[in-house]
Amino acid sequence: MKLPFYLWTRAAVAVLSFKQLGLRVSVGTAGRRRARWGFTAQKPMRRAFAQDSQAVRSWLERRYPAIRALACHQTATIFWADEMGLRSDQAAGRSFSPRGVTPVILGTGQRFGCNVLSAITHRALPGTDTAGGSTGADTAEQCRYTVAPGFDTLPARMATDAKSVDDILLEAEDKMLKTEHFFQNELAGVRTGKASPALVENLPVEVYDSHMRIRELAGITAPEPRTLAIQPWDAATIHPIEKAIQKANIGLNPSIQGKVIRIFFPELSQERRAEYVKMVKTMAENARVAIRHVRRDSMEDLKKQKTAGHIPEDDEKTGEKELQKLHDQYIAKVDEHLGHKEKEIMTV
């Protein structure tokens, strides 16, 4: 409704009444009307609105089923883990003391820290573990996964140098999948003969003393095949959005018409279409190279595990065959995405 607030306070209802009906009412009157309409005071829930649908689908359809299958094979329990850090000099919160006398916490001057890894299963069985050192990514890297063979309740399993073939294959597929997603996002930013919201929706905009994407600030539609319409939810962001599109240097010229930004897409010449095709082929080759590098690194990892005696030779050979299958599968996906994009670009 293009109102400059998110919660329906009494003041907000009063503003809405004046904005929609031209009626000025007091805050008290607005509260009574709100009660008659059946509204009660409630604490809002937080919900992510910039969810990565591809990553969610990948987790639900590939990653989690693979982890669950591994847990079943090893008669293991899956734990959902989180981490927090404690420091000896941490002093959170407030205390009471006489006015003008600041409380003092005595300390030895020596700092030490502790990371706490907590986990829970689907059946609400808890588990914890601790590790000394600084807080942050170090401890998260130590905990490779929380599939724990032979435990009903567990401390989170800490990583060692040993990896199973399944570990290596899961890591390789995860990296290949991310490469595919990155390639798809690159393709979405390449112009075709039609207007597409994907060309501008992820462009960063400097607003509210931070950077936000256009799709987080406005609705983006394609009312005509060669026209994009961007309608900001806050009128104050219309000029920053226009500036962001111009600054992106993607060959688009936005035009402000009232409260809407319109972008018109001229017909692409055959020479320009050929340039775009060449560009997406380069992107595809970069994606193929990245996938080959993942295969190479995983092959080397298999050899290291076999040399160290962590996996037998037969498992190494099986892992190499599975890696090749993954490689061929994702190379084929890259080729498929490239073919679709070439067709879009060359279609007049």
DOGU-898795 format. One record per residue (C-alpha): x, y, z; residue in one letter; residue number from 0. Coordinates in Angstrom, 3 decimals. Each point is the difference from the previous one (the first is absolute). Layout:
+----------+----------+----------+----+-----+
!     east !    north !       up ! aa !   i !
+----------+----------+----------+----+-----+
!        X !        Y !        Z !  a ! NUM !
...
+----------+----------+----------+----+-----+
! end
This chain:
+----------+----------+----------+----+-----+
!     east !    north !       up ! aa !   i !
+----------+----------+----------+----+-----+
!    0.000 !    0.000 !    0.000 !  m !   0 !
!    3.105 !    2.207 !   -0.235 !  k !   1 !
!   -0.149 !    1.018 !    3.661 !  l !   2 !
!    3.260 !    0.907 !    1.809 !  p !   3 !
!   -0.413 !   -2.590 !    2.779 !  f !   4 !
!   -0.357 !   -3.757 !    0.493 !  y !   5 !
!   -1.939 !   -0.415 !    3.283 !  l !   6 !
!   -3.674 !    0.939 !    0.447 !  w !   7 !
!    0.311 !    2.312 !    2.978 !  t !   8 !
!   -2.780 !    2.411 !    0.918 !  r !   9 !
!    1.950 !    2.832 !   -1.640 !  a !  10 !
!    0.299 !   -2.081 !   -3.165 !  a !  11 !
!   -3.784 !   -0.523 !   -0.115 !  v !  12 !
!   -0.507 !    3.750 !    0.402 !  a !  13 !
!    2.367 !    0.690 !   -2.927 !  v !  14 !
!   -1.802 !   -2.586 !   -2.134 !  l !  15 !
!   -3.377 !    1.552 !    0.797 !  s !  16 !
!    1.190 !    3.414 !   -1.155 !  f !  17 !
!    1.868 !   -1.369 !   -3.036 !  k !  18 !
!   -2.852 !   -2.133 !   -1.306 !  q !  19 !
!   -3.135 !    1.812 !    1.226 !  l !  20 !
!    1.153 !    3.538 !    0.788 !  g !  21 !
!   -1.209 !   -0.399 !    3.616 !  l !  22 !
!    2.129 !    1.329 !    2.843 !  r !  23 !
!   -0.448 !   -2.095 !    3.164 !  v !  24 !
!    1.787 !   -0.026 !    3.337 !  s !  25 !
!    2.257 !   -2.857 !    1.087 !  v !  26 !
!   -2.629 !   -1.032 !    2.586 !  g !  27 !
!   -2.749 !   -0.173 !   -2.657 !  t !  28 !
!    2.309 !   -1.999 !   -2.258 !  a !  29 !
!    0.582 !   -2.478 !    2.852 !  g !  30 !
!   -3.735 !   -0.494 !    0.574 !  r !  31 !
!   -0.608 !   -0.532 !   -3.710 !  r !  32 !
!    2.852 !   -2.489 !   -0.126 !  r !  33 !
!   -1.564 !   -1.947 !    2.873 !  a !  34 !
!   -3.399 !   -0.062 !   -1.758 !  r !  35 !
!    1.663 !   -1.400 !   -3.121 !  w !  36 !
!    1.368 !   -2.914 !    2.028 !  g !  37 !
!    3.664 !    1.031 !    0.167 !  f !  38 !
!    2.014 !   -0.843 !    3.128 !  t !  39 !
!    3.567 !    0.859 !    1.052 !  a !  40 !
!    2.376 !   -2.735 !   -1.178 !  q !  41 !
!    3.754 !   -0.329 !   -0.220 !  k !  42 !
!    1.057 !   -0.343 !   -3.685 !  p !  43 !
!    1.880 !   -3.089 !   -1.197 !  m !  44 !
!    3.206 !    0.358 !   -2.006 !  r !  45 !
!   -0.007 !   -1.745 !   -3.372 !  r !  46 !
!    2.722 !    0.042 !   -2.645 !  a !  47 !
!   -1.183 !    1.582 !   -3.252 !  f !  48 !
!    3.245 !   -0.398 !   -1.987 !  a !  49 !
!   -0.015 !   -3.785 !    0.057 !  q !  50 !
!    2.128 !   -1.801 !   -2.580 !  d !  51 !
!   -2.591 !   -2.373 !   -1.472 !  s !  52 !
!    2.605 !   -1.944 !   -1.983 !  q !  53 !
!    2.116 !   -0.640 !    3.091 !  a !  54 !
!   -3.091 !   -1.095 !    1.963 !  v !  55 !
!   -1.063 !   -2.365 !   -2.790 !  r !  56 !
!    3.522 !   -1.413 !   -0.223 !  s !  57 !
!    0.054 !   -0.639 !    3.747 !  w !  58 !
!   -3.421 !   -1.673 !    0.042 !  l !  59 !
!    0.459 !   -2.088 !   -3.155 !  e !  60 !
!    3.727 !   -0.886 !    0.092 !  r !  61 !
!    2.088 !    0.956 !    2.984 !  r !  62 !
!   -2.250 !   -1.102 !    2.860 !  y !  63 !
!   -1.142 !   -3.278 !   -1.634 !  p !  64 !
!    3.690 !   -0.863 !   -0.537 !  a !  65 !
!    0.855 !    0.755 !    3.643 !  i !  66 !
!   -3.036 !   -1.964 !    1.202 !  r !  67 !
!    0.999 !   -2.980 !   -2.157 !  a !  68 !
!    3.520 !    0.158 !    1.443 !  l !  69 !
!   -1.441 !    0.072 !    3.536 !  a !  70 !
!   -2.184 !   -3.042 !   -0.716 !  c !  71 !
!    2.951 !   -1.884 !   -1.504 !  h !  72 !
!    2.178 !    0.691 !    3.057 !  q !  73 !
!   -2.842 !   -0.429 !    2.539 !  t !  74 !
!    0.664 !    3.589 !    0.993 !  a !  75 !
!   -1.917 !    2.907 !    1.508 !  t !  76 !
!   -0.267 !    3.350 !   -1.794 !  i !  77 !
!    0.594 !    3.010 !    2.234 !  f !  78 !
!   -0.850 !    3.602 !   -0.924 !  w !  79 !
!    2.859 !    2.058 !    1.408 !  a !  80 !
!    0.651 !    3.605 !    0.949 !  d !  81 !
!    2.952 !    1.794 !    1.591 !  e !  82 !
!    0.543 !    2.751 !    2.546 !  m !  83 !
!    3.130 !    1.503 !    1.534 !  g !  84 !
!    0.863 !    1.001 !    3.565 !  l !  85 !
!    2.823 !    2.300 !    1.106 !  r !  86 !
!    1.421 !    0.540 !    3.461 !  s !  87 !
!   -0.278 !    3.792 !   -0.314 !  d !  88 !
!   -3.591 !    0.030 !   -1.262 !  q !  89 !
!   -2.233 !    2.380 !    1.996 !  a !  90 !
!   -3.493 !    0.082 !   -1.499 !  a !  91 !
!   -3.085 !    1.709 !    1.373 !  g !  92 !
!   -0.448 !    2.633 !    2.739 !  r !  93 !
!    0.217 !    0.061 !    3.772 !  s !  94 !
!   -1.173 !    2.357 !    2.766 !  f !  95 !
!    2.248 !    2.286 !    2.053 !  s !  96 !
!   -0.217 !    3.419 !    1.674 !  p !  97 !
!   -0.166 !    2.954 !   -2.352 !  r !  98 !
!    3.478 !    1.014 !   -1.185 !  g !  99 !
!    1.627 !   -3.293 !    1.099 !  v ! 100 !
!    0.673 !   -2.317 !   -2.964 !  t ! 101 !
!    0.093 !   -3.736 !    0.858 !  p ! 102 !
!    3.378 !   -1.707 !   -0.443 !  v ! 103 !
!    0.637 !   -3.608 !   -1.010 !  i ! 104 !
!    3.344 !   -1.301 !    1.212 !  l ! 105 !
!    2.073 !   -2.035 !   -2.454 !  g ! 106 !
!    3.458 !   -1.542 !   -0.224 !  t ! 107 !
!    0.910 !    1.801 !   -3.212 !  g ! 108 !
!    0.397 !   -3.338 !   -1.800 !  q ! 109 !
!   -2.489 !   -0.722 !   -2.720 !  r ! 110 !
!   -1.202 !   -3.433 !   -0.955 !  f ! 111 !
!   -2.896 !   -1.160 !   -2.072 !  g ! 112 !
!   -2.157 !   -3.054 !   -0.424 !  c ! 113 !
!   -2.235 !   -1.080 !   -2.878 !  n ! 114 !
!   -3.141 !   -1.962 !    0.813 !  v ! 115 !
!   -1.469 !   -2.234 !   -2.697 !  l ! 116 !
!   -3.580 !   -0.969 !    0.799 !  s ! 117 !
!   -2.128 !   -2.386 !   -2.012 !  a ! 118 !
!   -3.440 !   -1.589 !    0.051 !  i ! 119 !
!   -1.722 !   -2.859 !   -1.853 !  t ! 120 !
!   -3.514 !   -0.295 !   -1.432 !  h ! 121 !
!   -0.946 !   -1.731 !    3.274 !  r ! 122 !
!    1.306 !    2.946 !    2.046 !  a ! 123 !
!    3.033 !   -1.907 !    1.306 !  l ! 124 !
!    2.669 !    2.593 !    0.861 !  p ! 125 !
!    3.768 !   -0.157 !   -0.323 !  g ! 126 !
!    2.817 !    2.445 !    0.649 !  t ! 127 !
!    3.751 !    0.260 !   -0.374 !  d ! 128 !
!    2.554 !    2.703 !    0.771 !  t ! 129 !
!    3.236 !    1.140 !   -1.588 !  a ! 130 !
!    2.482 !    2.567 !    1.261 !  g ! 131 !
!    1.163 !    2.899 !   -2.128 !  g ! 132 !
!   -1.517 !    2.940 !   -1.769 !  s ! 133 !
!   -3.602 !    0.130 !   -1.072 !  t ! 134 !
!   -1.074 !    0.035 !   -3.625 !  g ! 135 !
!    0.561 !   -2.120 !   -3.060 !  a ! 136 !
!    2.907 !   -2.053 !    1.410 !  d ! 137 !
!   -2.159 !   -2.229 !    2.143 !  t ! 138 !
!   -2.712 !   -0.169 !   -2.637 !  a ! 139 !
!    2.611 !   -1.372 !   -2.388 !  e ! 140 !
!    1.009 !   -2.617 !    2.573 !  q ! 141 !
!   -3.518 !   -1.418 !    0.080 !  c ! 142 !
!   -0.251 !   -1.540 !   -3.468 !  r ! 143 !
!   -3.405 !   -1.538 !    0.418 !  y ! 144 !
!   -2.242 !   -1.147 !    2.815 !  t ! 145 !
!   -0.806 !   -3.530 !   -1.134 !  v ! 146 !
!    1.173 !   -2.006 !    2.984 !  a ! 147 !
!    0.346 !   -3.803 !   -0.302 !  p ! 148 !
!   -0.730 !   -1.987 !    3.125 !  g ! 149 !
!   -1.355 !    2.845 !    2.157 !  f ! 150 !
!   -3.503 !    0.600 !    1.337 !  d ! 151 !
!    1.048 !    3.358 !    1.447 !  t ! 152 !
!    3.289 !    1.372 !   -1.043 !  l ! 153 !
!    2.535 !    2.665 !    0.263 !  p ! 154 !
!    0.306 !    1.418 !   -3.528 !  a ! 155 !
!    2.449 !   -2.091 !   -2.030 !  r ! 156 !
!    3.292 !    1.802 !   -0.457 !  m ! 157 !
!    1.814 !   -0.235 !   -3.308 !  a ! 158 !
!    3.215 !   -1.870 !   -0.558 !  t ! 159 !
!    2.063 !   -0.357 !   -3.135 !  d ! 160 !
!   -1.860 !   -3.219 !   -0.825 !  a ! 161 !
!   -2.815 !    0.214 !   -2.552 !  k ! 162 !
!   -2.224 !   -2.687 !   -1.408 !  s ! 163 !
!   -0.797 !   -0.312 !   -3.707 !  v ! 164 !
!   -3.520 !    1.277 !    0.753 !  d ! 165 !
!    1.459 !    3.102 !    1.659 !  d ! 166 !
!    2.092 !    0.810 !   -3.053 !  i ! 167 !
!   -2.879 !   -0.602 !   -2.407 !  l ! 168 !
!   -2.375 !    2.199 !    2.013 !  l ! 169 !
!    2.532 !    2.831 !    0.106 !  e ! 170 !
!    0.654 !   -0.317 !   -3.738 !  a ! 171 !
!   -3.700 !    0.040 !   -0.906 !  e ! 172 !
!   -0.593 !    3.009 !    2.251 !  d ! 173 !
!    2.743 !    1.975 !   -1.776 !  k ! 174 !
!   -1.216 !   -1.048 !   -3.452 !  m ! 175 !
!   -3.559 !    0.989 !    0.888 !  l ! 176 !
!    1.158 !    3.430 !    1.171 !  k ! 177 !
!    1.891 !    0.415 !   -3.275 !  t ! 178 !
!   -3.181 !   -0.807 !   -1.937 !  e ! 179 !
!   -2.009 !    2.538 !    2.044 !  h ! 180 !
!    2.645 !    2.680 !   -0.536 !  f ! 181 !
!   -0.075 !   -0.652 !   -3.747 !  f ! 182 !
!   -3.803 !    0.264 !   -0.056 !  q ! 183 !
!    0.140 !    3.330 !    1.824 !  n ! 184 !
!    2.561 !    1.270 !   -2.514 !  e ! 185 !
!   -2.261 !   -1.004 !   -2.898 !  l ! 186 !
!   -2.970 !    1.767 !    1.584 !  a ! 187 !
!    1.921 !    3.279 !   -0.196 !  g ! 188 !
!    0.584 !   -0.243 !   -3.764 !  v ! 189 !
!   -2.488 !    1.816 !   -2.238 !  r ! 190 !
!   -2.170 !   -1.869 !   -2.456 !  t ! 191 !
!   -2.632 !    1.285 !   -2.385 !  g ! 192 !
!   -2.545 !    0.324 !    2.838 !  k ! 193 !
!   -0.173 !    2.042 !    3.172 !  a ! 194 !
!    0.771 !   -2.101 !    3.083 !  s ! 195 !
!   -0.140 !    1.075 !    3.679 !  p ! 196 !
!    3.081 !   -2.187 !    0.600 !  a ! 197 !
!    2.118 !    2.598 !   -1.819 !  l ! 198 !
!   -0.427 !    2.567 !    2.785 !  v ! 199 !
!   -1.494 !   -1.684 !    3.075 !  e ! 200 !
!    3.372 !   -0.764 !    1.633 !  n ! 201 !
!    1.683 !    3.350 !   -0.690 !  l ! 202 !
!    1.213 !    1.637 !    3.259 !  p ! 203 !
!   -1.552 !    3.321 !    1.027 !  v ! 204 !
!    1.436 !    2.395 !    2.591 !  e ! 205 !
!   -2.944 !    0.846 !    2.281 !  v ! 206 !
!   -0.636 !    0.319 !    3.730 !  y ! 207 !
!    3.778 !    0.111 !    0.661 !  d ! 208 !
!    0.410 !   -3.506 !   -1.390 !  s ! 209 !
!   -0.103 !   -2.007 !   -3.240 !  h ! 210 !
!   -3.212 !   -1.758 !   -1.020 !  m ! 211 !
!   -1.031 !   -1.772 !   -3.191 !  r ! 212 !
!   -2.644 !    1.537 !   -2.251 !  i ! 213 !
!   -2.338 !   -2.947 !    0.542 !  r ! 214 !
!    0.042 !    0.824 !    3.726 !  e ! 215 !
!   -1.075 !    3.590 !   -0.671 !  l ! 216 !
!   -2.497 !   -0.180 !   -2.839 !  a ! 217 !
!   -2.349 !   -2.116 !   -2.044 !  g ! 218 !
!    1.383 !   -0.891 !   -3.452 !  i ! 219 !
!   -2.339 !   -0.945 !   -2.841 !  t ! 220 !
!    0.118 !   -0.322 !   -3.779 !  a ! 221 !
!   -3.281 !    1.549 !   -1.205 !  p ! 222 !
!    1.165 !   -0.330 !   -3.627 !  e ! 223 !
!    2.542 !   -2.348 !   -1.637 !  p ! 224 !
!    2.577 !    2.811 !   -0.300 !  r ! 225 !
!   -0.812 !    2.062 !    3.100 !  t ! 226 !
!    0.854 !   -0.333 !    3.681 !  l ! 227 !
!   -1.934 !    1.928 !    2.652 !  a ! 228 !
!    1.589 !    0.512 !    3.425 !  i ! 229 !
!   -2.325 !    1.394 !    2.678 !  q ! 230 !
!    1.825 !    0.817 !    3.278 !  p ! 231 !
!   -1.922 !   -0.634 !    3.210 !  w ! 232 !
!    1.579 !    3.136 !    1.480 !  d ! 233 !
!   -0.064 !    3.025 !   -2.321 !  a ! 234 !
!    3.250 !    1.255 !    1.551 !  a ! 235 !
!    1.917 !   -2.892 !   -1.600 !  t ! 236 !
!   -0.989 !    0.720 !   -3.606 !  i ! 237 !
!    3.069 !    2.121 !   -0.825 !  h ! 238 !
!    2.510 !   -2.336 !    1.743 !  p ! 239 !
!   -1.462 !   -2.911 !   -2.010 !  i ! 240 !
!    0.331 !    1.970 !   -3.239 !  e ! 241 !
!    3.610 !    0.864 !    0.897 !  k ! 242 !
!    0.794 !   -3.652 !    0.786 !  a ! 243 !
!   -1.244 !   -1.147 !   -3.423 !  i ! 244 !
!    2.048 !    2.671 !   -1.773 !  q ! 245 !
!    3.072 !   -0.777 !    2.093 !  k ! 246 !
!   -0.234 !   -3.729 !   -0.802 !  a ! 247 !
!    1.057 !    0.758 !   -3.594 !  n ! 248 !
!   -2.146 !   -2.760 !   -1.528 !  i ! 249 !
!   -1.248 !    2.063 !   -2.928 !  g ! 250 !
!   -3.389 !    0.943 !    1.503 !  l ! 251 !
!   -1.406 !    3.543 !    0.147 !  n ! 252 !
!   -2.618 !    0.359 !    2.760 !  p ! 253 !
!   -2.635 !    2.705 !   -0.267 !  s ! 254 !
!   -2.008 !    1.316 !    2.983 !  i ! 255 !
!   -3.670 !    0.466 !   -0.838 !  q ! 256 !
!   -1.889 !    1.196 !    3.069 !  g ! 257 !
!    0.542 !   -2.604 !    2.729 !  k ! 258 !
!    1.176 !   -2.729 !   -2.400 !  v ! 259 !
!    3.354 !   -0.658 !   -1.671 !  i ! 260 !
!   -0.373 !   -1.345 !   -3.530 !  r ! 261 !
!    2.712 !   -1.656 !   -2.069 !  i ! 262 !
!   -0.523 !   -0.478 !   -3.729 !  f ! 263 !
!    1.940 !   -2.711 !   -1.828 !  f ! 264 !
!    0.840 !    0.819 !   -3.629 !  p ! 265 !
!    0.178 !   -2.744 !   -2.611 !  e ! 266 !
!    3.392 !   -1.725 !    0.068 !  l ! 267 !
!    1.987 !   -0.070 !   -3.226 !  s ! 268 !
!    1.425 !   -3.277 !   -1.295 !  q ! 269 !
!    3.523 !    1.211 !    0.828 !  e ! 270 !
!   -1.041 !    0.753 !    3.582 !  r ! 271 !
!   -1.694 !   -3.386 !    0.315 !  r ! 272 !
!    3.196 !   -1.689 !   -1.211 !  a ! 273 !
!    1.992 !    1.886 !    2.644 !  e ! 274 !
!   -2.354 !   -1.190 !    2.743 !  y ! 275 !
!    0.229 !   -3.591 !   -1.240 !  v ! 276 !
!    3.786 !    0.224 !    0.120 !  k ! 277 !
!   -0.242 !    1.399 !    3.543 !  m ! 278 !
!   -2.194 !   -2.818 !    1.327 !  v ! 279 !
!    2.248 !   -2.611 !   -1.640 !  k ! 280 !
!    2.932 !    1.467 !    1.940 !  t ! 281 !
!   -2.063 !   -0.212 !    3.209 !  m ! 282 !
!   -0.850 !   -3.632 !   -0.777 !  a ! 283 !
!    3.648 !   -0.887 !   -0.572 !  e ! 284 !
!    0.943 !    1.600 !    3.327 !  n ! 285 !
!   -2.660 !   -2.117 !    1.705 !  a ! 286 !
!    1.317 !   -3.165 !   -1.680 !  r ! 287 !
!    3.550 !    0.812 !    1.114 !  v ! 288 !
!   -1.189 !    0.513 !    3.589 !  a ! 289 !
!   -1.796 !   -3.378 !   -0.043 !  i ! 290 !
!    3.126 !   -1.718 !   -1.381 !  r ! 291 !
!    2.063 !    1.569 !    2.788 !  h ! 292 !
!   -2.419 !   -1.406 !    2.582 !  v ! 293 !
!    0.383 !   -3.460 !   -1.551 !  r ! 294 !
!    3.800 !    0.310 !   -0.013 !  r ! 295 !
!    0.179 !    1.128 !    3.635 !  d ! 296 !
!   -2.368 !   -2.770 !    1.101 !  s ! 297 !
!    2.029 !   -2.619 !   -1.888 !  m ! 298 !
!    3.121 !    1.196 !    1.827 !  e ! 299 !
!   -1.884 !   -0.181 !    3.292 !  d ! 300 !
!   -0.957 !   -3.621 !   -0.719 !  l ! 301 !
!    3.641 !   -0.880 !   -0.686 !  k ! 302 !
!    1.133 !    1.667 !    3.250 !  k ! 303 !
!   -2.595 !   -1.940 !    2.015 !  q ! 304 !
!    1.043 !   -3.263 !   -1.658 !  k ! 305 !
!    3.726 !    0.697 !    0.580 !  t ! 306 !
!   -0.697 !    0.821 !    3.656 !  a ! 307 !
!   -1.865 !   -3.281 !    0.386 !  g ! 308 !
!   -3.370 !    1.572 !    0.731 !  h ! 309 !
!   -1.739 !   -1.636 !   -2.980 !  i ! 310 !
!    0.782 !   -3.219 !   -1.912 !  p ! 311 !
!    1.036 !    0.000 !   -3.663 !  e ! 312 !
!   -3.378 !   -1.368 !   -1.157 !  d ! 313 !
!   -1.800 !    2.930 !    1.636 !  d ! 314 !
!    2.424 !    2.411 !   -1.679 !  e ! 315 !
!   -0.834 !   -1.453 !   -3.426 !  k ! 316 !
!   -3.718 !    0.116 !    0.752 !  t ! 317 !
!    0.325 !    3.628 !    1.123 !  g ! 318 !
!    1.827 !    0.955 !   -3.192 !  e ! 319 !
!   -2.803 !   -1.504 !   -2.106 !  k ! 320 !
!   -2.657 !    1.856 !    2.008 !  e ! 321 !
!    1.949 !    3.258 !   -0.323 !  l ! 322 !
!    0.135 !   -0.427 !   -3.757 !  q ! 323 !
!   -3.771 !   -0.547 !   -0.058 !  k ! 324 !
!   -0.531 !    3.199 !    2.000 !  l ! 325 !
!    2.359 !    1.868 !   -2.325 !  h ! 326 !
!   -1.838 !   -1.185 !   -3.116 !  d ! 327 !
!   -3.379 !    0.786 !    1.583 !  q ! 328 !
!    0.851 !    3.619 !    0.832 !  y ! 329 !
!    1.837 !    0.628 !   -3.267 !  i ! 330 !
!   -3.199 !   -1.134 !   -1.772 !  a ! 331 !
!   -2.042 !    2.434 !    2.122 !  k ! 332 !
!    2.315 !    2.872 !   -0.934 !  v ! 333 !
!   -0.380 !   -0.900 !   -3.682 !  d ! 334 !
!   -3.786 !   -0.157 !    0.405 !  e ! 335 !
!   -0.187 !    3.452 !    1.631 !  h ! 336 !
!    2.285 !    1.402 !   -2.703 !  l ! 337 !
!   -2.199 !   -1.418 !   -2.766 !  g ! 338 !
!   -3.151 !    1.563 !    1.462 !  h ! 339 !
!    1.694 !    3.377 !    0.382 !  k ! 340 !
!    1.398 !   -0.013 !   -3.536 !  e ! 341 !
!   -3.487 !   -0.723 !   -1.315 !  k ! 342 !
!   -1.462 !    2.902 !    2.013 !  e ! 343 !
!    2.652 !    2.406 !   -1.256 !  i ! 344 !
!   -0.359 !   -0.935 !   -3.674 !  m ! 345 !
!   -3.818 !   -0.064 !   -0.003 !  t ! 346 !
!   -1.271 !    3.132 !   -1.757 !  v ! 347 !
+----------+----------+----------+----+-----+
! end
